[in-house]
Amino acid sequence: MGKTMLFALAACGLLAACGGGGADPAAPAASADTGYQKTLQQQLLDAKPGDVIEIPAGRFSFDRSLSLRVDGVTIRGAGMDKTVLSFKDQRSGAEGLIVNASGFTLENLAIEDSKGDGLKVNEGEDIVIRGVRVEWTNGPDTDNGAYGLYPVQTRNVLIEDSVVIGASDAGIYVGQSQNVVVRRNRAERNVAGIEIENCINADVYDNVATENTGGILVFNMPDLPQPGHTARVFKNRIFKNNTDNFGRKGTAVAAVPAGSGVVIMSNDQVEIFDNEIADNKSANVLIASHYSAGYDSKYKPSAKFDPYPEQIFIHDNRFSGGGDSPDGLDLKALKMAMFGLNGHFPDVFWDGYANAKREGGPQICVQGASGVLNADAPNKFKNPTSDAKPFDCRLDPLPAVELKQA
């Protein structure tokens, strides 16, 4: 499909819970110098397991990245709109804060305008990110940092009560991790609001995703150290994710169609339930294979990679609106041909790619939606159908993720 297939369906066209967002106008103005930077850098260098580093209320300027490499450290501010770490004048490093440690907690502060990712946590266990705001204050912009909150190759991760605005890739991104809980956050005006990629056992619930290009994404990308499976997305509000895609060309999310609510790509054992999903103009729920994403030239998978989404159970959601103004000329043409000028796609859009060798088919089960569109992408949309009968099935519920820190 379009840019080449489905995500490309954007060229083919497809593819407040915790308060706050934006700096407190009463917060102190940023100082022209970086005096506090040296103090905090020294505290991070001298930190020992069990230390709590308290950052007072105020707005503090930094011209280079901060880093922590000691286990068992907590960094705590006075509140996401009271303690603000500004990287607007950053000259050195990419991240605002990079952490290579376990037993790490970051809470009650804001990271603004970092050159690259706001917070990156690499290869740690028992991670807590709570009450953190990451924001690029100029709004959606391709030059913004890629990720807001970015744990990767981690285990036992809790992200809660946080806000991310303006990331040029994903606001909250958890990659190649195990045992993940993302709850009570707000993701707004990012390309991807919340993205779970190549993770095993993830619960995403009680979040608000709005005004992103795509609301909540559950992806599997090829040939990474860990293939992902088993994710639950429930009790979220996912609405009006219609912001034009401002992702950097060549990145995976750059082809996500504006107007995507929930996007499942090449992932297995995904349960989507008890969400409010509304007014996402391309599709409220989009299910796609790797073949639809147009990634083969850059992310060409090996024979070990399973490109097909399978064992997907969508049930008991509250859908409204959506699918009425899809992104991209080809999707618009498909919508017009099937549903007319004033019509809209059904709640669930599937590209139609399935593994012909898999006994029992893809096991995509949909209950309580207005319908399912099989776009017939493998045959260049020659025979799309909105027959929902093949999807009238049920799967066993997935188990909850249990974290000791939750």
Protein Blocks (a to p, Z undefined) as FASTA:
>chain_A
ZZnojklmmmnopacfkggeijafkbccddfblklmmmmmmmmmmpcehiacdddedddd
dfbdcddfbehiacddfbjklbccdfklgcgdjbfbdcddehiacehiadehifbdfbdc
ehiahiadehiacddfkbpafkbcfblcdcehiehiadehiacehiakbfbdcehiehia
dehiacehifblbdcehiahiadehiacehifblbdcdddehiabdcehiadehiacehi
abccfbdehiaklmpcghiabdcehiahiadehiacehiakbmbdcddfklnopmmmmcc
cfklcfbdehiacehiaceeehilcghjklmmmmmmmnojmlccdfbdcehiacfklghi
jopacehiabdcdehlmnoomagcfbfklmmccdddddddddfkZZ
